[in-house]
Amino acid sequence: MPTVMTHAVVGMTAGTVVPFARRRLFWILSAALPMLPDLDVLGLPLGVPFLSMWGHRGITHSLVGAIVIGAVAAALAYRALGARVVPLALYFAAITASHGALDALTNGGPGVAFFAPFDATRSFFPWRPLPVSPLGANFFSAWGVRVFLAELVMLWLPCAAIAVLSRRRWGGGAP
């Protein structure tokens, strides 16, 4: 998986190109929802098998999971954001689904169960340029530094360019 910070950066970058009111809650959700699927790792200490449908990169990383998360987030936030619920749900689902897409671009870990709960098959994309992020304390290691530097070049810099261009074009941006 990419680092949790990179998932947030991708979500916030997407927020710069959509026409929603950019209130603080919008930015919080744009950062948090793409990170949310990794809460599945909390199942490990509870006895959830790593490769089960409920394990890491299982249903929380699926398209169905993204749609459910997007719909629930939109239903809870649309009034506060002053947005129509369906476009907001689609946006929230898309940024949540970006998590699984990024994970499928990594060179390690289990694949992503994109079609769970209908199909438990785990997949990667044919092109896998991103090094997989170490978990836990290993994040603060030489491996973690290599992962972060790769993400900085391959994802953060393009995201920064998109955000700058979007701000010029639409006047969007974080508060």
Backbone bond lengths (Angstrom), bond angles and torsions (degrees), N, CA, C in turn:
res aa  C-N    CA-C-N  psi(-1)  N-CA   C-N-CA  omega(-1)  CA-C   N-CA-C  phi
1 M - - - 1.443 - - 1.509 108.87 -
2 P 1.307 117.73 148.45 1.459 119.60 169.48 1.523 109.12 -67.72
3 T 1.318 115.91 167.91 1.456 118.74 178.46 1.519 110.05 -65.57
4 V 1.313 115.86 154.93 1.453 121.14 -178.81 1.532 110.25 -61.93
5 M 1.342 117.21 -33.09 1.469 120.00 178.86 1.526 111.22 -64.58
6 T 1.313 116.55 -36.85 1.463 119.88 -179.30 1.522 110.54 -67.32
7 H 1.314 117.66 -38.43 1.470 119.67 176.06 1.535 109.81 -58.91
8 A 1.327 117.35 -41.82 1.463 121.41 178.91 1.523 111.37 -65.56
9 V 1.313 117.01 -41.75 1.470 120.88 -179.91 1.529 110.48 -61.72
10 V 1.317 117.23 -42.01 1.472 120.61 179.30 1.528 110.25 -63.43
11 G 1.325 117.73 -43.35 1.464 120.62 178.05 1.514 112.38 -63.31
12 M 1.314 116.92 -43.22 1.465 119.52 -179.92 1.526 111.37 -68.99
13 T 1.316 116.79 -32.86 1.467 119.36 176.05 1.522 109.73 -64.37
14 A 1.317 116.58 -43.14 1.472 119.68 176.88 1.523 110.35 -58.82
15 G 1.320 116.85 -35.33 1.460 120.97 178.92 1.513 114.03 -63.02
16 T 1.329 116.37 -23.08 1.473 118.62 -179.80 1.518 112.69 -77.80
17 V 1.325 117.31 -14.11 1.472 119.60 -175.60 1.526 114.02 -110.48
18 V 1.324 117.62 4.65 1.462 120.17 178.35 1.533 109.87 -107.49
19 P 1.324 116.83 152.63 1.468 119.77 -173.20 1.531 115.53 -89.84
20 F 1.334 118.35 36.84 1.458 120.31 178.90 1.525 109.83 -90.29
21 A 1.312 115.17 156.74 1.461 120.00 173.81 1.524 107.38 -61.62
22 R 1.277 115.60 128.27 1.456 120.00 -174.17 1.527 110.90 -93.24
23 R 1.304 114.87 72.16 1.460 121.01 176.89 1.519 108.76 -87.43
24 R 1.308 116.37 163.78 1.474 121.47 -177.46 1.535 111.16 -53.33
25 L 1.321 117.63 -43.09 1.466 121.43 179.35 1.529 111.08 -59.58
26 F 1.311 117.28 -38.45 1.459 121.14 178.07 1.524 110.56 -58.56
27 W 1.336 116.67 -45.52 1.471 120.51 -178.74 1.523 111.16 -69.91
28 I 1.308 117.18 -37.27 1.471 119.87 177.68 1.530 109.66 -61.82
29 L 1.330 116.43 -47.51 1.465 119.93 179.65 1.530 111.64 -67.74
30 S 1.319 118.01 -35.58 1.467 121.07 178.95 1.526 111.47 -64.76
31 A 1.323 116.99 -28.73 1.468 120.79 175.96 1.521 111.52 -86.41
32 A 1.329 117.37 -41.05 1.466 121.06 -172.37 1.528 113.78 -76.40
33 L 1.330 117.74 -41.86 1.472 119.35 -174.79 1.526 113.05 -61.08
34 P 1.340 120.09 -40.61 1.469 117.80 177.43 1.532 113.51 -67.99
35 M 1.323 118.21 -18.77 1.466 121.26 177.50 1.530 111.50 -87.10
36 L 1.314 116.69 -25.06 1.463 122.96 -172.16 1.534 115.42 -53.10
37 P 1.334 120.33 -39.28 1.476 118.54 -178.04 1.529 114.57 -57.04
38 D 1.333 117.79 -25.57 1.460 118.87 -179.33 1.522 113.81 -75.04
39 L 1.326 117.77 -1.61 1.461 119.02 173.30 1.524 111.34 -64.85
40 D 1.344 116.09 -12.56 1.466 119.10 178.22 1.528 112.08 -62.17
41 V 1.323 118.76 -20.41 1.464 120.17 178.61 1.526 111.64 -67.27
42 L 1.328 117.00 -17.18 1.465 119.92 177.11 1.528 111.76 -67.13
43 G 1.322 116.33 -16.79 1.457 119.94 178.11 1.511 113.32 -71.86
44 L 1.327 117.96 -26.07 1.471 120.78 -178.05 1.526 112.57 -55.32
45 P 1.339 119.28 -52.96 1.466 117.65 179.59 1.528 113.53 -68.12
46 L 1.327 116.30 -13.77 1.461 119.96 178.64 1.528 112.16 -92.67
47 G 1.340 116.13 2.99 1.460 120.46 176.87 1.515 115.33 93.81
48 V 1.327 118.29 7.04 1.468 120.24 177.24 1.528 107.88 -74.27
49 P 1.325 118.36 122.13 1.469 120.37 179.97 1.534 110.67 -60.12
50 F 1.317 115.80 136.96 1.466 122.80 -175.51 1.524 111.86 -52.32
51 L 1.333 117.36 -42.52 1.462 120.49 -175.04 1.528 114.10 -96.96
52 S 1.324 117.39 12.94 1.465 118.64 177.50 1.528 109.77 -76.62
53 M 1.305 116.11 170.20 1.464 121.65 177.78 1.532 110.47 -57.75
54 W 1.346 116.65 -31.40 1.463 121.90 -179.02 1.519 111.73 -94.22
55 G 1.344 117.23 -0.37 1.451 121.46 179.38 1.518 112.10 -84.01
56 H 1.329 114.98 -170.70 1.468 120.86 -176.30 1.524 111.45 -62.04
57 R 1.312 114.98 133.32 1.461 125.45 -178.09 1.522 112.60 65.71
58 G 1.319 115.79 24.07 1.465 121.54 176.69 1.518 111.08 -93.37
59 I 1.319 116.38 -128.72 1.463 120.96 -171.57 1.525 113.58 -62.64
60 T 1.326 118.07 -31.06 1.468 118.53 179.58 1.525 111.90 -68.31
61 H 1.328 116.50 -19.37 1.473 121.44 178.89 1.530 112.27 -97.49
62 S 1.326 116.83 0.09 1.465 121.24 -175.10 1.524 111.67 -81.91
63 L 1.319 114.56 167.12 1.461 119.82 176.31 1.527 110.81 -67.23
64 V 1.324 117.22 -37.61 1.467 120.46 176.28 1.527 109.61 -62.69
65 G 1.322 117.02 -44.00 1.462 120.47 177.18 1.522 111.62 -58.87
66 A 1.325 116.83 -42.61 1.467 121.11 179.44 1.523 111.11 -64.06
67 I 1.323 116.79 -40.85 1.472 120.50 179.41 1.532 110.56 -64.80
68 V 1.322 116.74 -44.32 1.468 120.26 179.78 1.532 110.30 -63.63
69 I 1.323 116.71 -47.66 1.467 120.52 179.29 1.520 110.57 -61.00
70 G 1.329 117.27 -44.09 1.459 120.92 179.29 1.514 112.76 -62.14
71 A 1.328 116.41 -42.63 1.466 120.64 -179.74 1.524 111.66 -66.41
72 V 1.319 116.41 -44.05 1.467 120.14 -179.83 1.534 110.12 -64.92
73 A 1.321 116.70 -45.76 1.472 119.63 179.84 1.523 111.07 -61.23
74 A 1.323 117.07 -42.21 1.463 120.31 179.96 1.527 111.00 -66.58
75 A 1.322 116.75 -41.61 1.469 120.30 179.50 1.524 111.48 -61.97
76 L 1.320 116.33 -33.80 1.459 120.45 -179.29 1.530 113.01 -82.58
77 A 1.341 117.52 -25.82 1.466 119.96 -169.97 1.522 115.98 -113.80
78 Y 1.323 119.23 -10.94 1.469 119.11 -170.43 1.526 113.38 -61.16
79 R 1.291 117.83 -37.25 1.478 119.23 179.26 1.525 110.61 -66.38
80 A 1.309 116.27 -46.87 1.466 120.50 -179.35 1.523 111.60 -63.13
81 L 1.336 116.21 -28.55 1.465 120.08 -179.19 1.524 112.42 -92.47
82 G 1.325 116.77 -9.22 1.459 119.57 -178.99 1.513 112.25 63.82
83 A 1.332 116.12 38.23 1.464 121.20 -176.79 1.518 109.86 -123.23
84 R 1.320 115.88 158.92 1.467 120.61 173.47 1.520 108.23 -74.14
85 V 1.314 116.11 141.61 1.455 121.15 -170.76 1.535 112.77 -66.84
86 V 1.328 119.30 -42.01 1.470 120.15 -174.87 1.537 111.74 -66.96
87 P 1.332 119.92 -50.35 1.470 117.75 177.30 1.533 112.61 -60.70
88 L 1.320 116.35 -36.58 1.455 119.78 178.70 1.527 110.90 -66.24
89 A 1.340 116.84 -41.43 1.467 120.97 177.70 1.526 110.70 -62.30
90 L 1.320 116.92 -41.14 1.476 120.05 178.23 1.520 111.09 -63.49
91 Y 1.326 116.62 -42.98 1.470 120.80 177.76 1.526 110.32 -62.27
92 F 1.337 116.84 -49.48 1.463 120.39 -179.21 1.526 111.41 -62.13
93 A 1.335 117.70 -39.08 1.466 120.72 177.33 1.531 110.35 -64.42
94 A 1.319 117.04 -41.92 1.472 120.62 -178.87 1.527 111.48 -64.29
95 I 1.330 117.09 -44.04 1.469 117.12 -178.89 1.526 111.12 -71.21
96 T 1.324 117.23 -30.28 1.466 119.79 175.57 1.530 109.84 -69.58
97 A 1.328 117.39 -40.40 1.471 121.60 177.77 1.524 111.95 -65.88
98 S 1.329 117.11 -23.87 1.467 119.26 178.43 1.528 110.84 -59.87
99 H 1.325 116.87 -26.31 1.466 120.55 179.60 1.529 110.83 -60.59
100 G 1.332 116.15 -52.80 1.457 119.90 179.91 1.519 111.75 -62.75
101 A 1.331 116.47 -38.33 1.469 119.98 179.43 1.523 110.70 -62.72
102 L 1.324 117.39 -44.11 1.469 119.66 178.03 1.524 111.11 -64.54
103 D 1.335 116.59 -41.63 1.469 119.61 178.79 1.528 111.41 -61.23
104 A 1.322 117.06 -34.62 1.466 120.95 -179.62 1.527 112.11 -73.60
105 L 1.320 116.90 -8.74 1.470 121.70 176.18 1.523 112.22 -94.66
106 T 1.338 117.11 1.58 1.465 119.99 -178.58 1.524 111.13 -89.35
107 N 1.331 114.24 164.95 1.457 120.06 -176.30 1.523 113.23 -100.34
108 G 1.328 118.36 20.41 1.455 118.87 -179.00 1.507 112.92 -161.42
109 G 1.335 114.48 178.65 1.458 120.95 -178.54 1.510 110.36 77.07
110 P 1.339 114.91 -179.06 1.464 117.27 177.02 1.523 109.09 -75.01
111 G 1.295 117.38 156.89 1.458 120.64 175.12 1.520 110.19 -66.60
112 V 1.315 115.91 -177.39 1.463 122.49 -176.85 1.530 109.05 -104.51
113 A 1.319 116.53 132.07 1.470 122.26 178.07 1.534 108.43 -84.83
114 F 1.325 116.32 71.68 1.459 121.80 -175.35 1.528 113.17 -55.85
115 F 1.332 117.40 -34.25 1.461 120.24 -172.55 1.526 114.06 -107.36
116 A 1.341 115.92 16.40 1.469 119.69 174.25 1.525 107.80 -63.68
117 P 1.288 119.29 143.75 1.459 130.00 9.31 1.524 113.97 -91.32
118 F 1.334 117.93 4.65 1.466 120.90 -176.94 1.516 113.19 -79.91
119 D 1.327 116.60 -26.67 1.459 122.07 -178.74 1.529 107.25 -148.28
120 A 1.312 116.40 122.96 1.466 121.18 -177.09 1.529 112.87 -86.83
121 T 1.325 117.52 1.56 1.458 120.55 -179.68 1.526 110.22 -59.28
122 R 1.313 115.30 134.90 1.467 120.60 178.99 1.519 108.25 -104.81
123 S 1.336 114.47 135.57 1.459 120.05 -173.07 1.516 111.77 -131.79
124 F 1.308 114.64 156.41 1.453 124.04 168.81 1.518 106.89 -120.47
125 F 1.324 116.81 162.50 1.454 120.15 170.97 1.527 107.79 -78.71
126 P 1.337 117.85 156.46 1.464 119.30 179.55 1.537 112.85 -61.00
127 W 1.317 116.78 -32.92 1.464 121.52 179.25 1.515 107.55 -100.52
128 R 1.323 117.76 122.29 1.458 122.13 -174.10 1.534 110.18 -129.92
129 P 1.337 117.12 72.81 1.461 120.39 -174.10 1.528 115.69 -80.71
130 L 1.325 118.09 -14.96 1.465 119.88 -174.22 1.525 111.76 -90.81
131 P 1.324 116.92 129.43 1.468 118.40 174.20 1.528 109.29 -70.82
132 V 1.322 115.54 141.65 1.465 120.04 -178.87 1.525 108.97 -72.71
133 S 1.325 115.22 139.50 1.459 121.22 -178.41 1.518 110.71 -77.61
134 P 1.340 116.36 139.95 1.465 118.49 174.08 1.525 110.18 -71.68
135 L 1.322 115.91 153.51 1.462 121.30 -178.91 1.525 110.44 -99.83
136 G 1.306 115.24 157.02 1.457 122.07 173.42 1.520 112.93 61.48
137 A 1.332 115.28 -141.84 1.462 121.61 -176.56 1.524 111.69 -63.85
138 N 1.347 117.25 -23.18 1.461 119.99 178.40 1.524 112.52 -64.94
139 F 1.334 116.09 -14.32 1.464 119.71 178.20 1.531 110.22 -58.53
140 F 1.328 116.64 -35.37 1.465 121.97 -178.82 1.524 110.18 -93.49
141 S 1.321 115.23 59.30 1.457 121.65 -178.58 1.526 108.68 -135.22
142 A 1.316 116.48 177.91 1.463 120.21 176.66 1.527 110.18 -59.97
143 W 1.322 116.84 -38.10 1.462 121.90 176.84 1.531 110.02 -60.77
144 G 1.331 117.19 -45.73 1.455 121.40 178.68 1.522 112.32 -60.69
145 V 1.327 116.53 -39.11 1.474 120.75 177.98 1.523 110.09 -65.05
146 R 1.328 117.40 -43.17 1.481 120.53 178.40 1.526 110.86 -61.06
147 V 1.331 116.23 -42.35 1.468 120.41 179.23 1.525 109.88 -62.51
148 F 1.321 116.53 -48.40 1.457 119.89 -177.89 1.531 111.59 -61.94
149 L 1.334 117.50 -41.97 1.466 119.81 179.18 1.529 111.58 -65.19
150 A 1.321 117.11 -38.04 1.470 120.34 176.84 1.525 110.47 -64.27
151 E 1.325 116.53 -43.88 1.466 120.02 178.61 1.522 111.50 -65.74
152 L 1.312 116.58 -36.21 1.461 120.70 178.45 1.532 110.20 -58.17
153 V 1.325 116.00 -46.20 1.464 120.35 -178.62 1.529 111.99 -74.58
154 M 1.336 117.04 -45.98 1.469 120.13 -173.02 1.525 114.14 -82.46
155 L 1.332 118.47 -24.14 1.467 119.96 -175.26 1.530 113.54 -125.12
156 W 1.319 118.28 -49.95 1.459 119.98 -174.78 1.525 112.23 -64.99
157 L 1.319 117.62 -44.45 1.472 119.16 -179.61 1.533 111.80 -64.78
158 P 1.339 119.56 -46.31 1.472 118.07 174.34 1.529 112.39 -60.96
159 C 1.321 117.83 -37.82 1.468 120.44 178.03 1.528 110.27 -63.45
160 A 1.318 117.15 -41.80 1.467 120.29 178.15 1.524 110.48 -61.74
161 A 1.327 116.63 -41.55 1.471 119.99 179.00 1.532 110.76 -63.43
162 I 1.312 116.54 -43.41 1.470 120.64 178.12 1.527 110.59 -61.39
163 A 1.318 116.66 -44.56 1.468 120.38 -178.83 1.528 111.08 -63.88
164 V 1.330 117.47 -41.55 1.473 120.68 179.08 1.522 110.16 -65.21
165 L 1.319 117.10 -46.39 1.465 119.99 179.19 1.521 111.43 -63.91
166 S 1.319 116.53 -39.09 1.454 120.71 178.81 1.520 110.77 -65.06
167 R 1.304 117.05 -41.28 1.463 121.20 -179.81 1.530 109.83 -62.71
168 R 1.319 115.88 -40.36 1.474 119.69 177.74 1.521 110.84 -65.82
169 R 1.321 116.14 -40.89 1.465 120.84 -175.69 1.522 112.94 -76.85
170 W 1.354 116.53 -48.21 1.460 121.28 -172.02 1.517 113.70 -107.51
171 G 1.307 116.39 -12.78 1.466 118.02 -175.22 1.510 111.83 77.70
172 G 1.343 116.49 14.20 1.471 121.16 -178.58 1.507 110.99 -78.42
173 G 1.293 115.25 173.73 1.457 119.87 175.53 1.507 110.49 147.63
174 A 1.304 114.93 166.10 1.457 121.48 179.92 1.516 110.27 -69.94
175 P 1.325 117.21 154.88 1.461 120.65 -179.40 1.509 111.73 -66.60
